[in-house]
Amino acid sequence: MANAALQEIYEALGEDGLRKARWQEKMHIAAMITQILWTAVFALAMIPTGWAAALRDALGGDTTFGALLVILAIMLLNSVFMLPHAWFFGYRVEQILGTNRQSLAGWLLDYFKQGLISLVIFGFFFWGVYLVFRAWPVAWLPALVAVVALLALAIYLAQPLMIRAQVGVGPLEDDELNSRLARIFEKAGFPFGGVGVLKAGEKTSKGNAMLSPKGGKLEVLIFDTLLEEVDPEGIEFVVAHELGHRAHRDWPAMLGLISLLFVVGIALAHAVLVWADGRWGLAGPGDPATLPILMLVLSFWMLAGQVVTNTFMRSREYAADRYALELTGNLPAFERAFVVLAKQNLADPEPPEWVEFWLHNHPSIARRLEAARRVVEEKG
Ligand SMILES: [Zn+2]
């Protein structure tokens, strides 16, 4: 049970850290529930009032191009409507936790940039969905699958752009660490695309790392906050873990799973839109004025679907840990890195089981430490 590493994490967190970690968890749950409620309020404000239908008529939403305008207008209204929610859970909560290092103006600018990227990606996605419903009123499923596949591709390609839109990237000054990481890449058989240091420390005290495609190679992107506190062997382990995800193709598998959930969610929404046909001035599934309903159904569905995606991801996390342990053979570095990560990100090492099952895409730290210990024992 409680091994030495776990004990160390509790000590590093302290009473205050543990209290904050548990509060952060509560806020995470509150954010999801209120987001659904907020989306429902938005739909109620737009649909029974006839505003969505009026907006469609004003923007010529029955034409192909007009439909795009209606979609963008509704999405813009929605992101303005969501602003207080995003401010509270994205900014105020981090401020209370003491992890936020950003000014309100800086945060607003980020919210705007992020909103712009998702407006483009999801705007075109929803446009595609409505055009499919118009073109194939009965046999819409095959074309819908194609549109969702395009969305998955767009998200995959936009990932590096999303990161760079948020934080600046600088070079890694530490040559020794650079060659250490180059060696682990070589050992794993991946082309090393260098290391970029994300200047996240200006915005948050939290730490993270990821791999990003760069001209046929893989670039390591590390938060400067992580570099400051995790030792080189720990960084090596974190990178080896990410290589594990690449080796197992977890990211495409995850996108595939989410795409499948999206197709089912939109199919459900289609049924609701058929039912809503003729009410509140709405004109069936091809009518972009129905977007608030579609977004609401999709939100509900994806909230439930989280159980599936998170369960899948947690299993992939164990596999990536095992991969990294086999590649580095360095359990102590893994344990030391976790002490820092738990403290930086205010993670409860042992959250309630139902919370982990429903909400977490990573296993709890206690479980990961235990599983890692088992892997090492197995190998003797
Ligand atoms: Zn992972």
Boltz pocket constraint, residues with backbone or C-beta under 6 A from the ligand:
constraints:
  - pocket:
      binder: B
      contacts: [[A, 241], [A, 242], [A, 245], [A, 316], [A, 317], [A, 320]]
      max_distance: 6.0
